[in-house]
Amino acid sequence: MTSIYVDADACPVKQEILKVAERHALPVTFVANSGLRPSRDPMVRNVIVSNGFDAADNWIADHASATDIVITADVPLAVRCVAAGALVTGPTGRVFDETNIGMASAMRDLGAHLRETGESKGYNAAFSPRDRSQFLETLDRLCRKSKAMARP
C-alpha cells in the first residue's frame, strides 16, 4: 500500500498533507527529531528519531519505496528517495524525479559553495499562499499517480 512519508521537522504544509491524504485514504508518517502534535487519526503515525545527524532522513530513506510519496525540502534526501523509486515533492510543490534530481543536487551544492565563499547570503524566499496552493495540487496529482502505479 502506498504511504506518505514527511520530513516533518520544518514542514510548513502538515495540515495540507493530512487533508489530501484523507481524501485519498493514504496513511501518513511524520518523521522528526523533536516532538510532533499527536493525532487520533489511525492513518497518521508520528516517528521521533534521535537527534543524530540526518536521523530523520535516514529513517525515511530506509522506509520509502516505489509508489510511496515523500515530502521533503532536503535535496540529498530527495536524491535517495528518487533512487528508491518514490515520488518526491518539496513543500512548495516542486517535484523531484529522474529528470531533474541531478540538477537540483548540483544547484544545492553550488548554493552551499557560494554561501561558504561569501558570494551569496543564502536567503530563501518566504513561503507564500501560492506555494501552498501549488503544493496541494502537486500532492493530489502524486497521490493519484501513486495509486495508479500500485494497481496490479
N, C-alpha and C positions, 0 to 999 in steps of 0.2 A: 504494500500500500504506500502511496505517495505521502511523504511527510514534509512539513515546512520547518526548516532549522533557521533560527535567528541569532545572529551575533548581537546580543541584546545590551551590552554594556552602555553604549551610547546611541542606541537606535531610536530615532525620533518618530517612528511610524508603527509602534506596537499596537495601538488601537486599530489602525487601518488593517494590519495583518490579521488581527482577530476577526474583524468584520468580513474580510474576504474569505478567510479560512472557514468560517462558519457557513457562509453561503455555499461553499464547495464541499463541506463536510470533511475537511482535511485536518489531521492533527498538527499541532504546533508545538515545537520545543524551543523555549527561550534558553539560551546558554549565556551565562555571565560569571564574572569573577566576584560579584557582590550581590547583595540581596535584591530580589525581584518581588514585585507585588504578587501574592498568592492568588490563584484563580480557583473557583469552584467548578469550572468547566472541565469535565473529564477529558476533553480533547486538547487541553492545554497542560503542558508539562514544563516545569522550571528545573533547570540543571545548574547548580552552583559548582563551579570548578575552583581549583586552588588559585592563588594569586600569582602563580608561576607565569613566566613569560610565555605568551601565546597559548596558555592552557585552554581558553575557550575556543580558539581557532583550531587547536589540535583535536579537541573533542568533536567539533563539528566535522572537520575533515575526515576523522575516523568513522563517523556515522553516516555521512551523506553519500548517497549512491545515485545511480541512474534513475531518473524520473523524480527524485527529490528536488525540492526548491530550497535554495539557500539565500538568505538576505544578509548582506554584509557590505560595509564600505571599505573593508580591508582587502586591498588588491592581492597580496600574497595568499590570503585565504581563498579568494575567488579563483586564483590560478589553480590551486589544489582541487577545489570542488569542480571546476570545469573539466579538469583532467579525469575526475572520477565519473563524469557524465551527468552531473547535477545541473539543474537550471539555476542560474545565479543572477541576482539583481541587487543593485545598491538601493539605499533608501530614497534616492531621487528618481528611481525608475530606470536607471541606466542598466541595461542588460550586459552581462559579461558572457561571451561564448567563444568558441574556437576561432571565430573570425576577428575578434578584437582584443582578446585577453593578452596577447603578446605586446600589442601597442600600449594597452593600459599599464602593463607591468613596466615597460620601458619608460613611459611618461612618469610613472611614480618614482622610478629610480632617478630620472633626470631632475624632477622636482626636489627630491631629497638632496641631490648633489648641489643644486642651485641654492637651497637653504643653507647647506653646510658652508658654502663658499661666500655667503652673504649677498649673492646676486638677487635673491628673492626673499621676501619677508614670509612667504608661505601662508598668506591669509586665504581662507576658504570663503566662498560666497555664502551668505546666510541662507538657511533653509526656508524656502518660500511656499506659499499656498500652491503655486504651480507645480513645484516639486512633489508635493503631497498628492496632487491630482494625477500627475504622471505616474507616480508610484502605484496608486490604486489601479490604474489602467493596466500597467505592466504586470502587476501581480495577478490580476484577474486573467490576463492572457496566458501567463505562465501556468496557472492552475489548470486552465482548460487544456493546454498543450501537454502538461504532465499526465493528466488523467487519460488523454487520448493515447499517449505513449505506453501507459500501464495496461491498457486493454489488450487481451490476447488476440 
